[in-house]
């Protein structure tokens, strides 16, 4: 199980994540936000900018009970890193 140690907004729908193993990734969440009805509100840049570390680093969260799990974000980060090669 992965944990996130820090998170910052990195654009309209991207976040800069640091994981507990020291790895840092910028993760573009555009496709996830566009495809997920539950995350639809994150299309608003003002709301997206309020991203915060979830409890214990197991997620990132936004106001209004919106969150994404650390393991999911780890997988997305790795896929994006592999595709960038």
C-alpha positions in Angstrom: 0.0 0.0 0.0 1.4 3.4 -1.0 1.1 6.6 0.9 1.3 10.2 -0.2 3.5 12.6 1.8 2.6 15.8 -0.1 0.3 17.1 -2.8 0.1 20.3 -4.7 -2.1 21.5 -7.5 0.0 21.5 -10.8 -2.5 23.1 -13.2 -6.1 22.8 -14.1 -6.4 19.1 -13.5 -3.0 17.9 -12.5 -1.3 17.3 -9.2 2.3 17.0 -8.0 2.5 14.0 -5.6 5.3 12.8 -3.4 5.1 9.3 -2.2 6.5 7.7 1.0 9.3 6.0 -1.1 10.6 9.4 -2.1 9.3 9.3 -5.7 7.6 12.4 -7.0 5.3 12.5 -10.0 3.1 15.1 -11.7 -0.1 13.3 -12.5 -2.5 14.6 -15.1 -6.0 13.7 -13.9 -7.8 15.1 -17.0 -9.1 11.8 -18.4 -10.2 10.5 -14.9 -12.0 13.8 -14.2 -13.7 13.9 -17.6 -14.8 10.3 -17.5 -16.0 10.0 -13.9 -19.4 11.4 -13.0 -18.4 11.3 -9.4 -15.5 13.7 -10.1 -17.3 16.0 -12.4 -17.1 18.9 -9.9 -13.3 18.8 -10.2 -13.5 20.3 -13.6 -13.9 23.6 -11.8 -10.3 25.0 -11.5 -11.1 26.9 -8.3 -12.3 23.7 -6.6 -9.5 21.5 -8.0 -6.9 24.0 -6.6 -8.1 23.1 -3.1 -6.5 19.7 -3.2 -5.2 18.4 0.1 -3.6 15.4 1.6 -6.1 12.9 2.9 -6.0 11.2 6.3 -2.8 9.3 6.8 -1.7 10.0 3.2 -3.9 7.3 1.9 -5.6 9.7 -0.5 -5.9 13.2 -1.8 -9.1 15.1 -1.1 -11.1 18.1 -2.0 -14.0 19.9 -0.3 -17.3 18.1 -0.7 -16.1 14.6 0.1 -14.2 14.1 -3.2 -11.1 12.0 -3.0 -8.8 9.7 -4.9 -6.9 6.8 -3.3 -3.1 6.7 -3.1 -2.8 3.3 -4.7 -4.9 4.4 -7.7 -2.8 7.5 -8.0 0.4 5.4 -7.8 -0.8 3.2 -10.7 -1.8 6.2 -12.8 1.6 7.9 -12.1 3.5 4.7 -13.2 1.5 4.3 -16.3 2.1 7.9 -17.3 5.8 7.5 -16.6 6.0 4.4 -18.7 4.2 6.1 -21.6 6.6 9.1 -21.4 9.5 6.8 -22.2 
